[in-house]
Amino acid sequence: MLIAFNKPFGVLCQFTDQSDPPRPTLAGYGLPPDVYPAGRLDFDSEGLLLLTNDGLLAHRLTDPRHKEPKTYWVQVEGVPTPPQLQQLRNGLVLKDGPTLPALAEEIDAPDLWPRDPPVRFRKTVPDAWLEITLREGRNRQVRRMTAAVGLPTLRLVRVAMGSIRLNELSPGKWRAETGRTMNHSA
């Protein structure tokens, strides 16, 4: 079984939380029993999270050797210059080593659901949206990459993993991906 879930902002990618007070988890969204996340999406990120009850599929989805593309819409502080976009495309050296080259382009602001809480608006600081596709998935990688080129991330939404897209799935909702398999045709 493969489930596509639109993880809301401020929800942990796990079913329990030992924090005091506990933070919202996947347990509150009526997901099928016995599924677990195939990979992670940060607490402060939103969008597509895949869950499965198939250990081999989970391994394939998350194993870096398979390099499944992951596509994000990223609202950044500032307006990207061609050299900044090229740095993202070429790959960067972060504290944990060099990143693989990425696809990166500026896009029009996407038609997304409102975020709760909303992104802080500062009328003296412009922002822009990027579409970034990675074939690796390090901890907070997109945020670290945009910060490294001088474009701090304000909002991060994963919209695709491999051939599976978020499409019109609302935050907190899920759908079964029947008959779908992951492949490299994003």
N, C-alpha and C positions, 0 to 999 in steps of 0.2 A: 504494500500500500504506500502511495506517495501523496502527501498532502501539501498544498500550497496555502500558506497562511500570511495574511498581511499583519505583521507585528506592529502594534502601535508604539509610539514614543513612550519611554518610561516603563517598559515591560521587560522582565528578565527572560532570557531564552532557556528557561528551565521550569520545572513544574513545582518546585518547592523553594523556599527561601528561609534561611535561618537568621536573617537580620532582625533586629529589634528597633523600630517596628518593621514587620515584613513588607517587602516591596511587591508590586503586582507581578504575577508569574503567568505562564501559559495555562495554568490550571483553571483560570477563570473564563476560558473561551470555548468550552464544549467540544474540544478536540476529541477524536476517536481514542479509545483506550489503547494502551501499549504502543503508541508512537512516541518518538523522541526526535529532537532536532538533529538534522544532518548539517552540522556546522553551527555557526553562531552569528548573531547580529547584536551589536552593542546595545546596552540599555537605552542610550540616547540616540539610537538610530532607528529608522522605521523601514517598513516594507517587507519584501518577499523573504520568507523563511520556509525552508522545506523540512518536513517531518516525515519519518518513515518508521515502519516496524521491521524493516529488512536490513539486517546488519551489513550484508554485502553491498547493498545499494548505498547505505550511509557511508561506507568506506569509500566507494567509488566517487560519491559526490564531494567528499572532503579531502581525499588524498591529493596532495599537490602534484603528483606525477600525472594525473589526468587533466590538470589545468583547465577545468571547466570555467568558461568565462562568466564573470559576475559583473553586471552593469548597474551603475549607481547614478542617480540624479543628485547633484551636490550644489547647494546654495553656498556661495562663498562671499566673504567680505572683500570688496574690491572688484575691479574689472580686470580680467586677465589680459595680459599682453601676449603677442605671438611668441616671444621667448619663454614666457612662463608655461604656456601650453606645450611648447616643444620640449621643455624640461620634463614635464609629466609623460610625454610620449616616449622620450628616450629612456626613461627610468632614472631613478635618483639613488643616491647613497644615503640611507637612513642609519640610525644608530645600530640596527641589527643587520646591516649589510645592504648591498645594492638590490633595488627592486627590478623586476622584469619590465620591459617597455609596456606602456599602457595605451589604450585608445583614449583620447581626451579631446573634447571640442566644446566650445561655448554653445549653449542652446537657449531658445526662448524660455521664459519662465513656464514650467509645466502646470497644467490644470490639476492641482492636487487638493486633497482634503485639508481643512485647517488643522494646524498642529496645536495640541493642548499640552503645555502652554505654548503660546505663539512665539515665534522667533522675535527677539528684540529688534525693533525698528529704530534706526538712527538716520535721520534725514540728512545728516552731513556726511555719512559714509555710504557710498554706493555698494550695491551687491550685484551678483551675477549668478547664473546657473551653468553648470558644466555637466556633461555626460562623460563618465569615466568607466572604462571597462578594463578589469584586471583579470589575469589568469593565475593569480595567487591570492592568498587571503591571510595576511599577517594581522596581528592584533592592531586594531585602529589604523590600518594602513592608509585608507583614503584620507582620513583626517591628518595623518602625519605627512603624507605627500603634499597635500594642498598647503599645509602650514610651511613646509620646507621651501615652497616657491613664493611665499608671501601672500597666500590667499587662504586665511583661516576659514574652516568649515563652519557654517551656521546651521545647516540642516542637511541630513544625509538620508536618502531613500533608496533602498535596493529595489530595482525594478525588474531584474531578470537574473536567472541562474541557468546557464546553458540555454536550452530551447524553451524553458518555462518562463513565462512573463507574468507579471503582476496583473496587467490589464486593468479591468474595472473592479477588482476585488477591494472592498472597503476595509478600513482598519478594523481589526478584531474579527474579521470573517475568514473563512477557509473554504477550500474546495478540494475534492479528490481529483488527482491527475490520473484518471483511468486510461490505460493503454498508452501512456506517455513514457518515454525513456529519455534520459539525458543524452545529448550528443553535442557535437561542436558546431552546429548550425544555429548560432544565436540570432 
